Amino acid sequence: MACMKLGSKPEAFHLDGQTLLCSTGLPSDVIIEVGEMSFHLHKFPLLSRSGVIENLIGESSGEDERNCVLQLHDIPGGAKSFLLVAKFCYGVKIELTALNVVSLRCAAEHLQMNENFGEGNLVSQTENFLNEVLGDWTDSLKALEACEEVLPHAEELHIVSRCINSLAVKACADLSLISWPHSGCEAAERLEGHVLWNGIRTASKRHSVCDDWWYEEVSYLKLPMYKRLIMAVESRGMNPEKISGSLMYYAKKYLPLMGRQSSFQNGNRAAPGSTTVSALSEADQRNLLEEIVELLPDQKGVASAKFLLRLLRTSMLLHASPSCRENLEKRIGVQLDQAVLEDLLIPNLGYSVETLYDIDCVQRILDHFMLVDRDVTDSTNCIVDEAQLMVGSHSLTRMTMVANLVDGYLAEVAPDVNLKLPKFHSVAAVIPDYARPLDDGIYRAIDIYLKAHPWLTDSEREQICRLVNCQKLSLEASTHAAQNERLPLRVIVQVLFFEQLRLRTSIAGWFFVSDNLENNSQDQNGNLALTGRSTTQDEIVAVDDMRERVSELEKECMSMKKEIEKLVKTKGSWNIFCRRLGFRLKPNSCGARASKSYNKSKGSSPTSTTPLLSTDENQHSGKLE
């Protein structure tokens, strides 16, 4: 830390309680009161340096000179600064540092200790040293902190703005080109240990400087100063990611709730690595949070979704303004695809708590994501078609990630018995059908909801099940759905129908491959005998594998037929039910047709097999009508 020594005389003052006495041997002829302190001094050394003291002594000259008492209660820095002023006037040794130069500079200006009252007066001395202080990062930071004690005077002399500009210039500088002397770079400037190689000591290398070297040091500033510094670095074109990083560091340091994970699964526990040094009141924390939100750069992705979601949860706990929470919800909605399920589970903190989690908040975030995604799609004239679904664009990938996130979220909140069907349905219905490659996630969430709400009517069950596309269920999900007693019978029939349709397509594909293999083997028999033998052996293996696969498919088909027979007990009621759904029953089973087709594989291969259930309408749509 820089320092400057003034004066040459030894110490000539001693303290006696609240009284400071000058031990020069001469009796005191003036008493100056500063706060609770009384300074017994001499007139001449003081009035020869200060215009204010000269005027005060002149005004009191008509009174008893032996009892001349002056009051300087409004001097910047109080008694501590005036003691340094008195020592300077007497020529006693003093030391200027970054911690006292600001208050001393303000006190000198207040007392009019300029060049009119002696060359090299206190104003010029402190001003010169202040310029030296502003050349160093650490000293500039200490000087800015010292401005808090004499803020109005420091603002009037533009000391605060000079300190902030000095820090902003250094924070924005490329430290690989310019090495500012500051404590944040001390670790970076340390040389690596010498490495011995073959008995030769190699040259040392410098550590690289991290972009966050200034985060911790500026975090000790009070909020008004910190805010002005952030605005200064932003005006100088600092990278938004760096600004956001500093804001996140500052928020985590002074908002204890930011370091806690509050959900019903993990309780209210501190997050690992979170430290706070704050004892701010709730009102101060609320003000700090709102200021942090306003200072965050507008660019997408500069702050992580995890940080924004925790900031949103903290804003609810601190009862921040509605505009602050709306700002955070919009920021989260823009990058919802980067969020994780744990952070999205925000406990309901409203006055009328109906559900365990704040479903309405997630609904607003999701709506904003869809709005932004729609705007992006419209601006690029993007049309979602089959080719895009196969290749996958960036927008579609984001939508798929959000769909998986929403499905997981619905599965977590579904066990809540207070969660109403319209609210569950509204959240699930926001996601378009094309965003889900598979509907296993939404099916699982619906199944959990039906299990937790057994009192739902049949119409309500059918309404919620319309969210599932039966064609997009995996084999495991279809098997589970076919045996799920909580699902409406209509849904189970559709699941079985599309599974049979998938089975028919698979069998037809196997026979198509078998015919191609047989034709190829006949064409090659007359050409190359050696090659023909090898090909015949491969074909035998392939046909054996196909025979096993067909046998497995026949078993699966028969198993599904038995499941259907369990659902309907009499043939009459089954026919009435099928006619009502638009299906018709075929006499021949899929397994029998498959066996018959396999026996005729020597001839023309069949193009299709008859399903157990067929329909004249909606064969290509898995949605429930």
Secondary structure, DSSP 8 states (H G I E B T S, - for coil): --EEEE--B---EEEETTEEEE-SSS---EEEEETTEEEEE-HHHHHTT-HHHHHHHHHTTTS-GGG-EEE-TT-TTHHHHHHHHHHHHHTB-EEEETTTHHHHHHHHHHTT-SGGGSTT-HHHHHHHHHHHHTTSHHHHHHHHHHTTTTHHHHHHTTHHHHHHHHHHHHHHS-TTT-----GGGHHHHSB----EETTEE----B----TTTTHHHHTTS-HHHHHHHHHHHHHTT--HHHHHHHHHHHHHHH-GGGGEEEETTTEEEE-TT--------HHHHHHHHHHHHHHS-SSTTSS-HHHHHHHHHHHHHTT--HHHHHHHHHHHHHTGGG--HHHH--B--SSS--SSB-HHHHHHHHHHHHHHHHHHHHHTT----HHHHHH--HHHHHHHHHHHHHHHHHHHHTT-TT--HHHHHHHHHTS-GGG-S--HHHHHHHHHHHHH-TT--HHHHHHHHTTS-GGG--HHHHHHHHT-TTS-HHHHHHHHHHHHHHHHHHHHHHHHHHHHHHHHHHHHHTT-HHHHHHHHHHHHHHHHHHHHHHHHHHHHHHHHHHHHHHH--SHHHHHHHHHHHTEEE-SS-HHHHHHHHHHTTTS---S----SEEESS-TT--S--
